[in-house]
Amino acid sequence: MNAVRMYTTQVCPYCIRAKALLKQRGVERIDEVRVDLNPIERDRMIELTGRRTVPQIFIGDTHVGGCDDLMLLDRSGGLDPLLRGA
């Protein structure tokens, strides 16, 4: 399974929703990068994604986007293959 990295904050409902979906799809470990605790990580997130909002989700080397993007990817059938590295 591809590694999952998610830029988050502590009290983000979209982050919680995205984590729940990923766990439903079998993801056991999410590398969370808390941008509310480390401004340098927020700057890095913006540099990598061009976005300022959380969550920002990476599966392997692929930037999925935010929670809505993850949900759309799941509904279209693209999330499981991406997680499996197919």
Gaussian input, Z-matrix of N, CA and C with variables (Angstrom, degrees):
# hf/3-21g

backbone

0 1
 N
 C     1     B1
 C     2     B2     1     A1
 N     3     B3     2     A2     1     D1
 C     4     B4     3     A3     2     D2
 C     5     B5     4     A4     3     D3
 N     6     B6     5     A5     4     D4
 C     7     B7     6     A6     5     D5
 C     8     B8     7     A7     6     D6
 N     9     B9     8     A8     7     D7
 C    10    B10     9     A9     8     D8
 C    11    B11    10    A10     9     D9
 N    12    B12    11    A11    10    D10
 C    13    B13    12    A12    11    D11
 C    14    B14    13    A13    12    D12
 N    15    B15    14    A14    13    D13
 C    16    B16    15    A15    14    D14
 C    17    B17    16    A16    15    D15
 N    18    B18    17    A17    16    D16
 C    19    B19    18    A18    17    D17
 C    20    B20    19    A19    18    D18
 N    21    B21    20    A20    19    D19
 C    22    B22    21    A21    20    D20
 C    23    B23    22    A22    21    D21
 N    24    B24    23    A23    22    D22
 C    25    B25    24    A24    23    D23
 C    26    B26    25    A25    24    D24
 N    27    B27    26    A26    25    D25
 C    28    B28    27    A27    26    D26
 C    29    B29    28    A28    27    D27
 N    30    B30    29    A29    28    D28
 C    31    B31    30    A30    29    D29
 C    32    B32    31    A31    30    D30
 N    33    B33    32    A32    31    D31
 C    34    B34    33    A33    32    D32
 C    35    B35    34    A34    33    D33
 N    36    B36    35    A35    34    D34
 C    37    B37    36    A36    35    D35
 C    38    B38    37    A37    36    D36
 N    39    B39    38    A38    37    D37
 C    40    B40    39    A39    38    D38
 C    41    B41    40    A40    39    D39
 N    42    B42    41    A41    40    D40
 C    43    B43    42    A42    41    D41
 C    44    B44    43    A43    42    D42
 N    45    B45    44    A44    43    D43
 C    46    B46    45    A45    44    D44
 C    47    B47    46    A46    45    D45
 N    48    B48    47    A47    46    D46
 C    49    B49    48    A48    47    D47
 C    50    B50    49    A49    48    D48
 N    51    B51    50    A50    49    D49
 C    52    B52    51    A51    50    D50
 C    53    B53    52    A52    51    D51
 N    54    B54    53    A53    52    D52
 C    55    B55    54    A54    53    D53
 C    56    B56    55    A55    54    D54
 N    57    B57    56    A56    55    D55
 C    58    B58    57    A57    56    D56
 C    59    B59    58    A58    57    D57
 N    60    B60    59    A59    58    D58
 C    61    B61    60    A60    59    D59
 C    62    B62    61    A61    60    D60
 N    63    B63    62    A62    61    D61
 C    64    B64    63    A63    62    D62
 C    65    B65    64    A64    63    D63
 N    66    B66    65    A65    64    D64
 C    67    B67    66    A66    65    D65
 C    68    B68    67    A67    66    D66
 N    69    B69    68    A68    67    D67
 C    70    B70    69    A69    68    D68
 C    71    B71    70    A70    69    D69
 N    72    B72    71    A71    70    D70
 C    73    B73    72    A72    71    D71
 C    74    B74    73    A73    72    D72
 N    75    B75    74    A74    73    D73
 C    76    B76    75    A75    74    D74
 C    77    B77    76    A76    75    D75
 N    78    B78    77    A77    76    D76
 C    79    B79    78    A78    77    D77
 C    80    B80    79    A79    78    D78
 N    81    B81    80    A80    79    D79
 C    82    B82    81    A81    80    D80
 C    83    B83    82    A82    81    D81
 N    84    B84    83    A83    82    D82
 C    85    B85    84    A84    83    D83
 C    86    B86    85    A85    84    D84
 N    87    B87    86    A86    85    D85
 C    88    B88    87    A87    86    D86
 C    89    B89    88    A88    87    D87
 N    90    B90    89    A89    88    D88
 C    91    B91    90    A90    89    D89
 C    92    B92    91    A91    90    D90
 N    93    B93    92    A92    91    D91
 C    94    B94    93    A93    92    D92
 C    95    B95    94    A94    93    D93
 N    96    B96    95    A95    94    D94
 C    97    B97    96    A96    95    D95
 C    98    B98    97    A97    96    D96
 N    99    B99    98    A98    97    D97
 C   100   B100    99    A99    98    D98
 C   101   B101   100   A100    99    D99
 N   102   B102   101   A101   100   D100
 C   103   B103   102   A102   101   D101
 C   104   B104   103   A103   102   D102
 N   105   B105   104   A104   103   D103
 C   106   B106   105   A105   104   D104
 C   107   B107   106   A106   105   D105
 N   108   B108   107   A107   106   D106
 C   109   B109   108   A108   107   D107
 C   110   B110   109   A109   108   D108
 N   111   B111   110   A110   109   D109
 C   112   B112   111   A111   110   D110
 C   113   B113   112   A112   111   D111
 N   114   B114   113   A113   112   D112
 C   115   B115   114   A114   113   D113
 C   116   B116   115   A115   114   D114
 N   117   B117   116   A116   115   D115
 C   118   B118   117   A117   116   D116
 C   119   B119   118   A118   117   D117
 N   120   B120   119   A119   118   D118
 C   121   B121   120   A120   119   D119
 C   122   B122   121   A121   120   D120
 N   123   B123   122   A122   121   D121
 C   124   B124   123   A123   122   D122
 C   125   B125   124   A124   123   D123
 N   126   B126   125   A125   124   D124
 C   127   B127   126   A126   125   D125
 C   128   B128   127   A127   126   D126
 N   129   B129   128   A128   127   D127
 C   130   B130   129   A129   128   D128
 C   131   B131   130   A130   129   D129
 N   132   B132   131   A131   130   D130
 C   133   B133   132   A132   131   D131
 C   134   B134   133   A133   132   D132
 N   135   B135   134   A134   133   D133
 C   136   B136   135   A135   134   D134
 C   137   B137   136   A136   135   D135
 N   138   B138   137   A137   136   D136
 C   139   B139   138   A138   137   D137
 C   140   B140   139   A139   138   D138
 N   141   B141   140   A140   139   D139
 C   142   B142   141   A141   140   D140
 C   143   B143   142   A142   141   D141
 N   144   B144   143   A143   142   D142
 C   145   B145   144   A144   143   D143
 C   146   B146   145   A145   144   D144
 N   147   B147   146   A146   145   D145
 C   148   B148   147   A147   146   D146
 C   149   B149   148   A148   147   D147
 N   150   B150   149   A149   148   D148
 C   151   B151   150   A150   149   D149
 C   152   B152   151   A151   150   D150
 N   153   B153   152   A152   151   D151
 C   154   B154   153   A153   152   D152
 C   155   B155   154   A154   153   D153
 N   156   B156   155   A155   154   D154
 C   157   B157   156   A156   155   D155
 C   158   B158   157   A157   156   D156
 N   159   B159   158   A158   157   D157
 C   160   B160   159   A159   158   D158
 C   161   B161   160   A160   159   D159
 N   162   B162   161   A161   160   D160
 C   163   B163   162   A162   161   D161
 C   164   B164   163   A163   162   D162
 N   165   B165   164   A164   163   D163
 C   166   B166   165   A165   164   D164
 C   167   B167   166   A166   165   D165
 N   168   B168   167   A167   166   D166
 C   169   B169   168   A168   167   D167
 C   170   B170   169   A169   168   D168
 N   171   B171   170   A170   169   D169
 C   172   B172   171   A171   170   D170
 C   173   B173   172   A172   171   D171
 N   174   B174   173   A173   172   D172
 C   175   B175   174   A174   173   D173
 C   176   B176   175   A175   174   D174
 N   177   B177   176   A176   175   D175
 C   178   B178   177   A177   176   D176
 C   179   B179   178   A178   177   D177
 N   180   B180   179   A179   178   D178
 C   181   B181   180   A180   179   D179
 C   182   B182   181   A181   180   D180
 N   183   B183   182   A182   181   D181
 C   184   B184   183   A183   182   D182
 C   185   B185   184   A184   183   D183
 N   186   B186   185   A185   184   D184
 C   187   B187   186   A186   185   D185
 C   188   B188   187   A187   186   D186
 N   189   B189   188   A188   187   D187
 C   190   B190   189   A189   188   D188
 C   191   B191   190   A190   189   D189
 N   192   B192   191   A191   190   D190
 C   193   B193   192   A192   191   D191
 C   194   B194   193   A193   192   D192
 N   195   B195   194   A194   193   D193
 C   196   B196   195   A195   194   D194
 C   197   B197   196   A196   195   D195
 N   198   B198   197   A197   196   D196
 C   199   B199   198   A198   197   D197
 C   200   B200   199   A199   198   D198
 N   201   B201   200   A200   199   D199
 C   202   B202   201   A201   200   D200
 C   203   B203   202   A202   201   D201
 N   204   B204   203   A203   202   D202
 C   205   B205   204   A204   203   D203
 C   206   B206   205   A205   204   D204
 N   207   B207   206   A206   205   D205
 C   208   B208   207   A207   206   D206
 C   209   B209   208   A208   207   D207
 N   210   B210   209   A209   208   D208
 C   211   B211   210   A210   209   D209
 C   212   B212   211   A211   210   D210
 N   213   B213   212   A212   211   D211
 C   214   B214   213   A213   212   D212
 C   215   B215   214   A214   213   D213
 N   216   B216   215   A215   214   D214
 C   217   B217   216   A216   215   D215
 C   218   B218   217   A217   216   D216
 N   219   B219   218   A218   217   D217
 C   220   B220   219   A219   218   D218
 C   221   B221   220   A220   219   D219
 N   222   B222   221   A221   220   D220
 C   223   B223   222   A222   221   D221
 C   224   B224   223   A223   222   D222
 N   225   B225   224   A224   223   D223
 C   226   B226   225   A225   224   D224
 C   227   B227   226   A226   225   D225
 N   228   B228   227   A227   226   D226
 C   229   B229   228   A228   227   D227
 C   230   B230   229   A229   228   D228
 N   231   B231   230   A230   229   D229
 C   232   B232   231   A231   230   D230
 C   233   B233   232   A232   231   D231
 N   234   B234   233   A233   232   D232
 C   235   B235   234   A234   233   D233
 C   236   B236   235   A235   234   D234
 N   237   B237   236   A236   235   D235
 C   238   B238   237   A237   236   D236
 C   239   B239   238   A238   237   D237
 N   240   B240   239   A239   238   D238
 C   241   B241   240   A240   239   D239
 C   242   B242   241   A241   240   D240
 N   243   B243   242   A242   241   D241
 C   244   B244   243   A243   242   D242
 C   245   B245   244   A244   243   D243
 N   246   B246   245   A245   244   D244
 C   247   B247   246   A246   245   D245
 C   248   B248   247   A247   246   D246
 N   249   B249   248   A248   247   D247
 C   250   B250   249   A249   248   D248
 C   251   B251   250   A250   249   D249
 N   252   B252   251   A251   250   D250
 C   253   B253   252   A252   251   D251
 C   254   B254   253   A253   252   D252
 N   255   B255   254   A254   253   D253
 C   256   B256   255   A255   254   D254
 C   257   B257   256   A256   255   D255

   B1=1.4535
   B2=1.5273
   B3=1.3219
   B4=1.4646
   B5=1.5250
   B6=1.3158
   B7=1.4594
   B8=1.5225
   B9=1.3286
   B10=1.4602
   B11=1.5232
   B12=1.3345
   B13=1.4595
   B14=1.5226
   B15=1.3242
   B16=1.4604
   B17=1.5223
   B18=1.3219
   B19=1.4505
   B20=1.5197
   B21=1.3503
   B22=1.4618
   B23=1.5299
   B24=1.3386
   B25=1.4646
   B26=1.5216
   B27=1.3234
   B28=1.4581
   B29=1.5287
   B30=1.3040
   B31=1.4611
   B32=1.5298
   B33=1.3059
   B34=1.4634
   B35=1.5309
   B36=1.3487
   B37=1.4656
   B38=1.5313
   B39=1.3073
   B40=1.4651
   B41=1.5250
   B42=1.3272
   B43=1.4719
   B44=1.5294
   B45=1.3132
   B46=1.4653
   B47=1.5197
   B48=1.3287
   B49=1.4615
   B50=1.5283
   B51=1.3337
   B52=1.4658
   B53=1.5242
   B54=1.3334
   B55=1.4692
   B56=1.5180
   B57=1.3301
   B58=1.4618
   B59=1.5301
   B60=1.3234
   B61=1.4623
   B62=1.5236
   B63=1.3152
   B64=1.4578
   B65=1.5308
   B66=1.3172
   B67=1.4638
   B68=1.5346
   B69=1.3391
   B70=1.4709
   B71=1.5170
   B72=1.3187
   B73=1.4646
   B74=1.5270
   B75=1.3292
   B76=1.4518
   B77=1.5158
   B78=1.3112
   B79=1.4623
   B80=1.5274
   B81=1.3117
   B82=1.4660
   B83=1.5210
   B84=1.3275
   B85=1.4661
   B86=1.5255
   B87=1.3181
   B88=1.4595
   B89=1.5269
   B90=1.3110
   B91=1.4583
   B92=1.5215
   B93=1.3308
   B94=1.4630
   B95=1.5170
   B96=1.3239
   B97=1.4546
   B98=1.5290
   B99=1.3235
   B100=1.4593
   B101=1.5289
   B102=1.3138
   B103=1.4664
   B104=1.5195
   B105=1.3326
   B106=1.4618
   B107=1.5292
   B108=1.3159
   B109=1.4613
   B110=1.5250
   B111=1.3315
   B112=1.4538
   B113=1.5327
   B114=1.3236
   B115=1.4685
   B116=1.5309
   B117=1.3152
   B118=1.4616
   B119=1.5230
   B120=1.3370
   B121=1.4712
   B122=1.5293
   B123=1.3305
   B124=1.4765
   B125=1.5290
   B126=1.3165
   B127=1.4657
   B128=1.5246
   B129=1.3210
   B130=1.4744
   B131=1.5279
   B132=1.3448
   B133=1.4593
   B134=1.5281
   B135=1.3156
   B136=1.4673
   B137=1.5281
   B138=1.3225
   B139=1.4593
   B140=1.5356
   B141=1.3234
   B142=1.4724
   B143=1.5283
   B144=1.3417
   B145=1.4627
   B146=1.5234
   B147=1.3303
   B148=1.4551
   B149=1.5204
   B150=1.3283
   B151=1.4687
   B152=1.5187
   B153=1.3419
   B154=1.4576
   B155=1.5180
   B156=1.3222
   B157=1.4555
   B158=1.5244
   B159=1.3323
   B160=1.4600
   B161=1.5212
   B162=1.3117
   B163=1.4447
   B164=1.5318
   B165=1.3036
   B166=1.4603
   B167=1.5237
   B168=1.3192
   B169=1.4529
   B170=1.5224
   B171=1.3222
   B172=1.4557
   B173=1.5230
   B174=1.3191
   B175=1.4552
   B176=1.5187
   B177=1.3302
   B178=1.4581
   B179=1.5152
   B180=1.3122
   B181=1.4679
   B182=1.5208
   B183=1.3267
   B184=1.4622
   B185=1.5250
   B186=1.3321
   B187=1.4646
   B188=1.5197
   B189=1.3220
   B190=1.4640
   B191=1.5170
   B192=1.3329
   B193=1.4545
   B194=1.5109
   B195=1.3264
   B196=1.4586
   B197=1.5195
   B198=1.3157
   B199=1.4588
   B200=1.5233
   B201=1.3198
   B202=1.4721
   B203=1.5236
   B204=1.3315
   B205=1.4644
   B206=1.5292
   B207=1.3303
   B208=1.4657
   B209=1.5244
   B210=1.3262
   B211=1.4695
   B212=1.5306
   B213=1.3170
   B214=1.4521
   B215=1.5308
   B216=1.3144
   B217=1.4639
   B218=1.5261
   B219=1.3227
   B220=1.4669
   B221=1.5208
   B222=1.3264
   B223=1.4754
   B224=1.5229
   B225=1.3326
   B226=1.4681
   B227=1.5290
   B228=1.3424
   B229=1.4540
   B230=1.5121
   B231=1.3238
   B232=1.4550
   B233=1.5248
   B234=1.3313
   B235=1.4604
   B236=1.5237
   B237=1.3121
   B238=1.4765
   B239=1.5280
   B240=1.3562
   B241=1.4651
   B242=1.5291
   B243=1.3239
   B244=1.4573
   B245=1.5298
   B246=1.3193
   B247=1.4557
   B248=1.5167
   B249=1.3146
   B250=1.4686
   B251=1.5283
   B252=1.3215
   B253=1.4685
   B254=1.5063
   B255=1.3219
   B256=1.4850
   B257=1.5142
   A1=108.20
   A2=115.36
   A3=120.98
   A4=110.67
   A5=116.36
   A6=121.88
   A7=109.60
   A8=115.50
   A9=121.89
   A10=108.24
   A11=115.86
   A12=122.55
   A13=107.27
   A14=115.85
   A15=120.38
   A16=109.70
   A17=115.52
   A18=121.52
   A19=107.12
   A20=116.84
   A21=121.52
   A22=111.18
   A23=113.21
   A24=122.00
   A25=106.53
   A26=116.21
   A27=120.25
   A28=113.16
   A29=118.17
   A30=120.49
   A31=112.92
   A32=116.62
   A33=121.39
   A34=109.65
   A35=117.91
   A36=119.14
   A37=112.80
   A38=117.73
   A39=120.32
   A40=110.85
   A41=115.98
   A42=120.17
   A43=109.76
   A44=116.16
   A45=121.35
   A46=110.03
   A47=117.61
   A48=122.04
   A49=111.13
   A50=117.00
   A51=120.69
   A52=110.94
   A53=116.91
   A54=120.06
   A55=110.95
   A56=117.22
   A57=120.70
   A58=110.91
   A59=117.76
   A60=120.79
   A61=110.82
   A62=117.05
   A63=119.98
   A64=111.00
   A65=117.37
   A66=120.54
   A67=110.48
   A68=117.27
   A69=120.52
   A70=111.41
   A71=116.63
   A72=121.35
   A73=112.14
   A74=116.70
   A75=120.55
   A76=116.69
   A77=117.62
   A78=120.20
   A79=108.04
   A80=115.80
   A81=120.36
   A82=112.20
   A83=116.63
   A84=119.76
   A85=109.93
   A86=114.74
   A87=121.57
   A88=107.03
   A89=115.84
   A90=121.12
   A91=107.32
   A92=116.19
   A93=120.78
   A94=110.34
   A95=115.13
   A96=122.17
   A97=106.10
   A98=116.14
   A99=121.67
   A100=110.62
   A101=116.56
   A102=120.66
   A103=112.26
   A104=117.65
   A105=119.68
   A106=111.47
   A107=117.14
   A108=121.21
   A109=112.88
   A110=116.08
   A111=119.50
   A112=110.23
   A113=117.21
   A114=120.91
   A115=113.46
   A116=117.72
   A117=120.37
   A118=110.14
   A119=116.45
   A120=120.19
   A121=110.82
   A122=117.24
   A123=119.51
   A124=109.64
   A125=116.77
   A126=120.42
   A127=110.72
   A128=116.16
   A129=120.35
   A130=110.77
   A131=116.74
   A132=120.85
   A133=110.40
   A134=116.58
   A135=121.29
   A136=110.10
   A137=116.11
   A138=120.49
   A139=111.20
   A140=116.60
   A141=121.34
   A142=112.78
   A143=116.43
   A144=120.00
   A145=114.36
   A146=117.12
   A147=119.99
   A148=112.37
   A149=116.87
   A150=122.19
   A151=110.10
   A152=114.65
   A153=120.88
   A154=113.07
   A155=118.25
   A156=121.72
   A157=111.28
   A158=114.62
   A159=121.29
   A160=108.71
   A161=116.69
   A162=127.20
   A163=111.46
   A164=114.86
   A165=122.38
   A166=104.85
   A167=115.57
   A168=122.06
   A169=110.44
   A170=114.39
   A171=122.11
   A172=108.09
   A173=116.14
   A174=121.80
   A175=105.57
   A176=115.17
   A177=118.60
   A178=107.92
   A179=117.06
   A180=121.77
   A181=112.54
   A182=117.88
   A183=122.38
   A184=111.04
   A185=115.95
   A186=120.65
   A187=107.42
   A188=115.63
   A189=121.39
   A190=110.81
   A191=116.34
   A192=121.13
   A193=109.98
   A194=115.88
   A195=121.50
   A196=111.96
   A197=114.91
   A198=121.32
   A199=111.77
   A200=117.60
   A201=120.17
   A202=110.97
   A203=116.88
   A204=121.01
   A205=110.57
   A206=116.37
   A207=121.18
   A208=110.57
   A209=116.95
   A210=121.34
   A211=110.75
   A212=116.60
   A213=121.17
   A214=110.63
   A215=116.40
   A216=121.03
   A217=110.58
   A218=116.38
   A219=120.63
   A220=110.93
   A221=117.21
   A222=120.89
   A223=112.18
   A224=116.59
   A225=119.91
   A226=112.26
   A227=116.51
   A228=120.12
   A229=114.68
   A230=117.43
   A231=119.98
   A232=115.57
   A233=117.22
   A234=118.63
   A235=112.38
   A236=118.02
   A237=120.14
   A238=112.49
   A239=119.22
   A240=117.82
   A241=112.95
   A242=117.63
   A243=121.19
   A244=110.00
   A245=116.78
   A246=120.60
   A247=111.49
   A248=116.89
   A249=121.94
   A250=112.48
   A251=116.53
   A252=119.74
   A253=112.65
   A254=115.95
   A255=120.11
   A256=111.03
   D1=137.51
   D2=177.62
   D3=-65.28
   D4=147.35
   D5=175.83
   D6=-68.64
   D7=146.18
   D8=178.26
   D9=-118.29
   D10=126.70
   D11=175.78
   D12=-121.58
   D13=134.38
   D14=-177.77
   D15=-134.85
   D16=124.60
   D17=172.53
   D18=-81.93
   D19=124.74
   D20=-171.74
   D21=-138.90
   D22=173.82
   D23=164.87
   D24=-128.66
   D25=168.22
   D26=-174.61
   D27=-65.54
   D28=-40.49
   D29=-170.41
   D30=-114.46
   D31=39.68
   D32=-178.04
   D33=-96.87
   D34=113.18
   D35=-179.91
   D36=-65.24
   D37=-29.90
   D38=178.37
   D39=-70.27
   D40=-34.43
   D41=176.13
   D42=-64.35
   D43=-43.68
   D44=179.70
   D45=-62.09
   D46=-43.99
   D47=179.57
   D48=-63.89
   D49=-43.07
   D50=179.66
   D51=-64.58
   D52=-42.82
   D53=178.37
   D54=-62.07
   D55=-40.25
   D56=179.80
   D57=-62.68
   D58=-43.57
   D59=178.87
   D60=-63.45
   D61=-44.37
   D62=-179.95
   D63=-62.01
   D64=-40.12
   D65=178.26
   D66=-66.07
   D67=-37.67
   D68=175.82
   D69=-61.58
   D70=-29.78
   D71=-178.83
   D72=-90.70
   D73=9.50
   D74=172.41
   D75=97.63
   D76=5.93
   D77=178.57
   D78=-74.94
   D79=120.37
   D80=-178.24
   D81=-92.95
   D82=-27.45
   D83=-176.86
   D84=-134.47
   D85=127.79
   D86=175.03
   D87=-118.82
   D88=123.95
   D89=176.18
   D90=-80.74
   D91=100.61
   D92=-178.31
   D93=-89.74
   D94=131.40
   D95=176.10
   D96=-113.03
   D97=107.79
   D98=-175.98
   D99=-82.03
   D100=104.91
   D101=-178.01
   D102=-79.12
   D103=-15.32
   D104=176.44
   D105=-76.69
   D106=-20.16
   D107=179.23
   D108=-94.57
   D109=-19.12
   D110=-174.03
   D111=-141.86
   D112=99.45
   D113=-178.85
   D114=-58.47
   D115=-28.95
   D116=178.54
   D117=-64.38
   D118=-37.06
   D119=177.58
   D120=-68.25
   D121=-35.39
   D122=176.23
   D123=-62.93
   D124=-43.71
   D125=178.07
   D126=-61.11
   D127=-40.88
   D128=178.42
   D129=-64.42
   D130=-41.41
   D131=177.99
   D132=-59.44
   D133=-45.99
   D134=-179.55
   D135=-63.34
   D136=-41.29
   D137=178.96
   D138=-62.98
   D139=-41.68
   D140=-177.87
   D141=-72.49
   D142=-37.31
   D143=-169.42
   D144=-111.35
   D145=-22.09
   D146=-173.35
   D147=75.40
   D148=9.74
   D149=-178.64
   D150=-119.79
   D151=153.49
   D152=-178.42
   D153=-108.44
   D154=-10.76
   D155=-174.65
   D156=-94.84
   D157=156.29
   D158=174.74
   D159=-113.37
   D160=153.29
   D161=1.05
   D162=-79.59
   D163=158.22
   D164=165.90
   D165=-122.25
   D166=122.36
   D167=-168.29
   D168=-114.97
   D169=132.38
   D170=173.88
   D171=-119.14
   D172=132.81
   D173=172.31
   D174=-117.96
   D175=114.39
   D176=-169.90
   D177=61.29
   D178=-129.73
   D179=178.13
   D180=-94.20
   D181=1.55
   D182=-175.17
   D183=-91.49
   D184=125.34
   D185=173.45
   D186=-82.55
   D187=112.12
   D188=-179.44
   D189=-79.19
   D190=-37.58
   D191=-176.59
   D192=116.25
   D193=-144.91
   D194=-178.44
   D195=-97.00
   D196=-166.30
   D197=-177.27
   D198=-61.18
   D199=-46.88
   D200=-179.98
   D201=-61.15
   D202=-38.81
   D203=178.02
   D204=-64.04
   D205=-40.92
   D206=178.66
   D207=-63.63
   D208=-44.20
   D209=179.52
   D210=-62.40
   D211=-42.20
   D212=179.07
   D213=-64.59
   D214=-42.87
   D215=177.60
   D216=-60.01
   D217=-40.40
   D218=178.62
   D219=-66.12
   D220=-46.54
   D221=-179.34
   D222=-62.47
   D223=-31.56
   D224=-178.23
   D225=-84.67
   D226=-2.89
   D227=178.45
   D228=87.01
   D229=9.80
   D230=-176.73
   D231=-94.00
   D232=-11.85
   D233=-175.55
   D234=-72.01
   D235=-50.15
   D236=-177.78
   D237=-57.74
   D238=-47.20
   D239=177.86
   D240=-61.47
   D241=-36.51
   D242=179.11
   D243=-65.93
   D244=-42.87
   D245=178.02
   D246=-62.62
   D247=-39.82
   D248=-179.32
   D249=-76.25
   D250=-12.62
   D251=-178.86
   D252=81.01
   D253=20.36
   D254=-179.02
   D255=-80.42

